[in-house]
């Protein structure tokens, strides 16, 4: 088992260590409206919170923000006019609306808090036409983003016959991305915590460095689908002609990796415990548990920093806290750096993050019972062994959440999983069936797995396939993968490799790292498309969170058989893998050195030397110094700024 290596932070000229600096020539302007407290229609819990929290996030990303909370129709029109003037010279224009919205005859309307609509003729005077705001945005010279978390149920509860639930599909102008909280004509949910499911996911990914907007929306869609059991799937129309990143700094790795790096560098027990709780199946959990082991006295002592080191560690900690939105990390920052450079920003951020005890039964149920394959940016999957230890608490939280959110069968599915962990399989199957009947995807897949195995129900491959097919048709990536396997192997279905590949591609488009990685393997082996597509699939799999794709990518770049040989890029992949995976990349570099070209090993050594860890000759050979440098890199020394090509 590896030991934690505490070391001195290297040079501070790395891109990851610098505060966010939006290019000076790029002017960003946003209009944010959140309407919750309606006078005459059903109030909503979260739009005010959603708008406030996005306001804090966008200001930190360099946006000038026009904010309207619980505003009237006249106030909405006035803000829209000010926004229209401001974006005449903007490079980026963004409109976000949370609140009641509806469609009539394919036209979308946003509802001010003072709207009084009793008959169809009131609609034109009492609402704001979405097309009016889009028309103003079309005049702006830059790229335009529209985020509509406005698809709650009919605010008039059927009293106005012309009103349809959800929003209509819109958008065909150039340089727009229009993002809906859910599919056109469908209803989105207000959320069970402080934020809606859509805005919560948006906030969780908006600060990921180097993440293009299209990849960000895949992550948002994946999180919302998982958090609602498939009942809500975000949708977007895009006519963008260039890439855009909310945070343009270079990619720094996953939030999990950065938390481990900060914790290992600090040697701080509190951060180590946070990692163990947040990532119970994480790549570094063995090292964390070894660090926290009381039989290892003296290992869990926090370290002191020089002034230069302190500044670097503060920067890392703050950037991670802001990106991950983990309240304990923000609290840790405030306590550790009471006069820190980001104290004001931290105080604003923490006001938007409820304490764990205040997050409600829904959030507690998710934290205790979420399936590992349904993990999101804010909720880790819980392994079954750990769920068994907390089964009673999970059942109580999920039962309360299902009662408080009767429209969301996802909490019933989570209750079923907790009930399995508690040992009552018969009751769990009843709950799974209830949730599956009401449309929850995880319940369908879990029932199918139990039916395949004959666990608690008669074994029936036919019934299992029926459940997989239903779940796949409704958007379950796992069901699509399982069906693809059955079609590849001819198990219960006729062999159909082409349809199996289509299913894998659909699962990959929904953000499945496993499906994307497998497409890369199939392409590499010549079974799907052109082998030259393999590297692209592996890179997509990395973005989706599949660490095995680092070594797979490095092999292609090192060999140069089906993609141009690039030792520098191969070295970067191996070093990113060394920081992210569970040890496979380091094993490849130290135990299988002969399998790699000397040029690639030299490139790895050059980067480790630039980071201050490798002091021997750049010779393309392994040895004790090389192995120690890799361990230092993995355990607190990850420096993305040296990964250049």
N, C-alpha and C positions, 0 to 999 in steps of 0.2 A: 504494500500500500504506500502511495506516495506521501511524503511529508510536505507540509506547507513551507514554501520557500519565501521568506520575507527579504525584501531587497530594496535597494535605493532606486527611486524613480529616475529614469534616464532624462535625456534632454527634453526641454519643454517646447520645442519648435514643431510639435506634431499637430497635424490638422485636427485630430480628435480632441486635443486639449484646449483648442481655442473656442471662445464664446461664438455663438452663432452670429455671422455677419452676412446679411442678405446683400447681394451685390449692390453697390451704391446706385447703379443706374436703374435698378428695378424698383418701381413704386408699387406697393401692394395696398389695396383698399378693400374693406369689407363692410357690408351692411348685415347686421345680425338682429333678428327680431324673434322674441320669445313671448308668446301669449299663453298665459295659464289661467288668470283670474277673470273669467268671463262673467259678464253681468247677467245674461239671460239664457245662456246655454251651459252645458255641463262643463264645470271647471276641469282643468287637467293638472296633474301633479308636477310634471317635470319640465315643460318647455322653458320656464323661467330659469331653472337650474341649467338646462342644456345651453341656453343662450349665454348665460353668465360665464359658464365654464369654458365655452368655446371662445368667448371674448378674451378671457385671460390667456388662452393658448395662442390665439392668433396675434395678440399684441406682442407676445414673446417671440413670434416668428416674423416680426417686422411689419405687420399690417397696421394701417390707420383704420380704426374701427368706429362705425356709426352703430350705436346700440340702442335698441328699443325694447323695453320690457313692459308687458301688459299695456299696450298702447291702443288708442282709438283709431278709427279709419282715417280721420283727418291727420293724426300724428303719423300714421304709416305712410300716407301720401307725401307728407312734408319730408320725412326722412328719406323716402325714395328719391325725391327731387334733389336733396342735398347730395345723396350718393351719386346720382347721375352726373351732377356737376363735378364731383371729385374724381370720377373715373374717366373723365375726358382726357386726362394725361396719365392714366394708370397703365402699368404693364400687366397687372393682375387685378381683376375685379371678382369679388366673391360675394354671393348672396346666400344667407342661411336663414331659413324660417322654421320655427317649431311652434306648433299650435294646431288649432282646428283648420282643416282644409277639405274641400270637396269638389266634385265635378258636376257640371250640368251640360249635357250635350257635347261632351268632349272638351269643354273649357274648364280650367281650374280656377278656383277662387280661394283666397286666404281670408280668414275671419278675424276682424278686429274685436277687441274685448267688448265694445259697445254695440255690436251688431244686433239688430232687431229684425229677424226674418220670420215672417208668419205666412208669407205666400210667395210664389215664384217671382212676382214682379218686384219684390224687395231686394232680390239678390244683387242686381246691378248697382243699387245705391248704397247698400249696407256692407259690401265686401270690397276687397282689392283684387283686381284681376291679375293673376300671375303673368299673363302675357304683357301687361303694361310695364311691369318691372323688367321682363326680358327684353322688351323693346328698347327700354332705356339702356340696358347693358349692351345691346347690339351695336350701339354707337361708340362704345369704348374701343380703343385701338388694340388692347392687349388680349390675353386669354381670359376666359370667363368661366367661373365655377358657380354652380347653383346646387345647394344641398337642401332638400325638402324633407324635413321630418314632420310632415303635416298630414299624414294619412290615417289619423285616428278614425274612429267610427263616426257615422252620421251624427253631427252635433244636434240635429233637430229631431232625432229619433223617429224618423218617418213622417213627421208632421208636414214636411214640404215634399210633395211627391216627386218633384223634378230632380231632387238631390240624389246623387249616387255616391256610395262609399268609395273611399280611396281617391287617388288622383289619376288623371288620364295621361297617357304617354305624350310627351312633348319634345321639341328640340330638333331643329335641322339647320340652324345657323352655324356659320363657321366659327371655329375656335371656342366652342362651348363644351363643357362637360356638365351634364345635368344629372344629379344623383338623387334617387328616390330612396326613402327609408325602406320601402318594400316594393314588390312587383306592382306594375300599373294595375289599377282597379282593385287592388287588395288593401287590407287594413293593417297598419303598423300598431305596435303596442307602446304604451306610455312608459313601460319599464317597471321593475319591482324595487328599484333603489332610487338614488338621487337622479340618475339620468336615464333616458330612453336607451333601449338596446342599441339603436343605430348610432346615436351620438356618443354613447359610452365607447363603442368600437372605434369611432372616428377619433375621439380623444386619445385612445390607446395607441394609435399608429401615426398620428400626425407629426410627432416629434422623432420619428425614426430617421436617423441621418441617411442621406443618399437614396431614400426610397421614392421611386417615381410614383406619380399619382395613380397610374393604372394598376401597379402592383399594390399600392396602398388600399385601393378599393377592393381588390381581391381579398386582402386580409380582413377588411371590414366585413365583406360579405360572408367570409368563412366564420368570423366570430359571431355575427348576428344569427346565422343559420344554426350554429352550435348552441347559442344561448337561448334560442326559442324552440329548439327541437325541430327546426325546419318550417315552422309556421310563418316565418318572416324572412324573406331573402331580398336584400338591397339590390337595386337595379340602377343602371345608368345608361344614358345615351351620350356618346362622345364624338365630337368632330374636331378634336384638338389636332393641331399641326406641328406641335413640338412637345418635348417632355417638360415636366414640371415637378419640382421637389419642394415640399413645404420647408424642409430642413436640408439645405444644399450641401452640408458638410459631407465628407467622405463616409462611406459605410464603415461602421465600427464593430459589427457583430451583434449578436442577440442581446436582449436585456438580461437574460440569464447569465451569459458569459461575462457581461460587464459587472453584474452584481458579484459574481465569484471573484473577478479580478480586483474589484474594490475591497471586498472582504479579505481576500488573501493578502493584499498589499498592506492593509491596515492591521491584519492579525487581530481583528476585533470580534469577540464572541457574539455580540448582539447582531452584527451583520451576518455572521455564520449561521446563527439560529434563524434569521430571516430567510436566508437561502434555503435551509433545510425545510422550512415550513412552506415557502412559496414554490419550491421545485423538488418535491419529494422523490421524483424519479430523474432528477437532473444528472448531467454528465459528471458533476463534481461532488455529488452527495457523499461518496465514500471518503473523499478528502475532508469534507466538512465534518462528518461524524468522527473521523479520526482526530481532528482538531479539537472537537468538543468533548472527547473522551476524558472523563475525570481520572482515568488511569494514566493519563499523559500529562503530569503536572508541569506547569510552566509553559506549555505550548500555547495556551489560550490567553496570552497577555497582549494587550494592545501595545502598539509601538509608538514612539515619538518620531517627529519629522523635523528636518531642517526647514527653514522658511521656504526654500524653493520647493521642496517636496510637499510641504503643507499646501502651497498654492495649487500644485498639480493634483493632489488628492482631492482638494476641495472642488476643483473643476470637474474631475471625473464623477465625484459623488453627486454634484448638483445636476450635471447633464443626465445622469442615470435616473435620479429622482424625478426630474421633470418628464423624462421620456416614459418611465414606467408608471408614474402616478401612484406609487406605493406610499401610503401615508407614513408608515414607519420609517421609510427612507428620508422623507421630507422632515419628519421630527428629528431624526438622527442628525441631519444636516444642521438644523437650527440649533440643536444642543451642542454640536461639535464646533460650529463656527458662529458664535453669537454676534460676531461683528463681520461676518462673511460678506463677500462681494454680492451675493445673491440673496441676502436676508430678506429684502423687501419682496422680491419675486417669490421666495419660499413662503412668506407669510400670506401672500395672495393665493398661492396655489393650495396651501393647506386648508384654507377656508372653503375650498371646493371639494375636499376629500373627507367624507364622513368617517368618524372613528368606527372601528370594526363592530363595536357593540351597538352602534346607531344605524348600521347598514340595513337592518330589517331581516325578516325570516328568509326572504328570497335569496338575498346575498349569502346568508349563512348556509342555506341549503346547497347552493352552488359550490361554495367553498368546501363543504364537507363531502359531497356526494357526486360531483361531476366526473364523468367517465374520462379516462386519459385521452381518448380519441376525440373528445369534445373540448379539449383545453382551448382557452382563448388568451388574449394578451393580459387579461386581468384575473383569470381563474385557471389555476393549474388543474390538470386531471389528478384524481386521487386513486392510487393503486388499491386494488381490492383488499389487500392485506391491511392497509392503513384504515380503510373504511370500516373493516370489521372491528377495529379498536374503538371506533367512534360511532358505531351503528345506531345506538339509541339516540344520541344527540342529533345525528343526521336525520333519523326518522321524525323526530319531533319538529325539527326545523322545516323539513320538506312537507310534512303534514300541514303545518301552519301556512307555508307558502302556497300550497295547492288550494287551501281555503281562501286565502287572500287574493289569489289570482286565478279564479275559476276558468278564465278564458284561455289559460296557458296549460295544456296537458304536460308540458315539459317537467313541471314540478312533480306531477304524478309519476312520471318515468323515473325521476331522481329518487322519489320515495320508494319506488319498486326496487331500485338498485340497493338502497339502504336496507330494505326489507330482506333481500337476498343475503346481504352481509350479516343480518341479524339471525338468519337461519330459518326464516319462515318462507319457504319456497312457494308453497301453495298460494299464500296471500300475495307474494310478489308477482306471480304469474297473473293473478286477477288484476293487479294494478297495471302491469305491462299491457294486458289486453285492453283495459280501459283507455290508457294513454295512446296505444296504437290505433284504436278505433277512432279516437279524436284527432289523429293526424301526427303524432309525435314520431319522428324518424328514429331516434335512438331506441324507443320502445319496440318499434317494428324489427330493427336489426337484432336487438337483444332477444326478442321472442323467436326470431328465426334461428339464432345460434342455439337457444335452448331446445328448439324443435329438432334441429339437426342432430343434436347430441342425445335427444330423448331424456332430457333432464327435467323432471317435474311434469312432463307432458309426453304423450306417445311419440316416439320417433317418427318423423315424416319428412323425407327430403322434398316431396312435392309441396307440402305446406310451407316448408322453409323457403323454397324458391319463390313461392307466391308472395311471401312477406318481403323477400329481397326485391322482387320486381316492383311491388307497390312502393317500397321505400325509395328505390332508385328513380321511379317515375316522378316522385315528389322532391327529389334533389339530394338524397343521402349519398355522400361520397363513398362511405364504407359499403353500402349496399351495391353501388355500381362496381366497386372493386371485387366484391364477392361474386357478383354475377359474371364479371369478366373472367375470373378464375374458372368458374364453372363452364363457361363457353370455350375457353382455351383447352380445358381438359375433357370436355364432353361429359361432365358429371350432372346427370339429370336433364341436360339440355343438349341439343345438337351442337356439335363443334362449329364455331363461327368466329374465326380469328378476327375478321374485319369488324364485326359488331363488338367483340371484346375490346379491341383497340379504341373504338369510338367511346365505349363506356369509361375506359381509363382516361381518355382525353377530357371527357365531361367531368370526371372526378378531379382531374388536375386543374381544370378551369375554376372549380369550386375551392381550390386552395389545398387539395390533398397532397402532402409531401410524398406519401408512399406511392400514389398513382404516378406522380410526376417522375419520381426516381425510377420506377419500373419502366416507364416509357423510354427513359434514357438507356436503360439496360437493353430493352428490346431494339432500340435504334442502333446502339453500339454493336449488337450481335447480328444486325442485318435483318431482323424480323419485322421491323416497322419502318416505313419510309426510307430515308437516306441515312446511312451511318453518321454523316456529318452533322445531323441534327442532335446527336447524343449529347454533345457538350452543352447545347442550349437547354436541353431538358435538365441536365444535372445542375446547371446554374439556377434554373427556376426552382428546382427541388431545394437548393440551399436557401433561397429566399423564403421558401415555404416552411423551412425548419427541419430539413433532413440532413443531419451531419455526415451520413455515409457518402453523400455526394461530393464532399471535398476530396477524398482519396480517389473516387471514381473520375472526377474531373482532372485531377493531377496526373493520373495514369495516361489519359488521352493526350494531355499537353506535353508530357514527358516523352511518350512514344512517338508522337507525330505521325501515326499511321492513318488516322481518319480525320484528323484536324491538324492544322499547321503546328509544328513543334515549337514550343515556347517555354524554355526552362524557367524563365523569370515568373511567368504566370503559374507554372506548376509549383514553384516554390511558395508563391503566395497562397495558393490553395492548401498546400500542406501545412503552412504555418497558421492559417485561419482554422483549419481542421484541428491542429494541435491545441488551439485555444477553446474550440467549441465541442469537439466530440469526446467520447469516453476513453480516449487513449489510443485509438486505432492509428491515427496519423503519426504519433510518436513511435509506436511500435513499427510501423512501416519504415520510418526513417532510421531507426536504431538497430532493429533486428533483421530487416530486409534491405539494408543499404545497397547491396549488390544489384537489387532489382531496378534501381534508379540510375539514370545517367549521371556521370560525374558533374555535368553542367548544372543539373537541377540541384544536386546536393551542395555544390558551390554557391548557388544562388541562395539557398537556405542559410548557409553559413554567413554569407555577406549580410543578410538581413539581421541575423542574430547578433552579428558584430556591431552593426549600426545601432541596435537597441542596447548595446553595452553588456551582452551576456557571453559572447563567444570571443575568446582571446587567443585561440590557436591559429594555425595556418589555414588559409582558405584552399583546401586541397581536394574537396569532394569525397572525403573519407569520414567514416564514423569513428567515435572514440569517446572516452570519458568526458572530455570537455564539451564535446558536441551534445552528448546526452544530458549533461548538467545544464547546458544553455537552453535546451528545449524544455526541461523541467521548469527552469526559471521563467521562460516565456509563458508556459501554461499556467503557472501558479503565481499570478500577480504581475507578470511582466509583459502582457500583450500590448504591443505598440503598433496600431494599424498604420501610423504614419511612415513606417519604414517599408511598407509593402508596396513598392513601386515597380513599374515595369519599364 
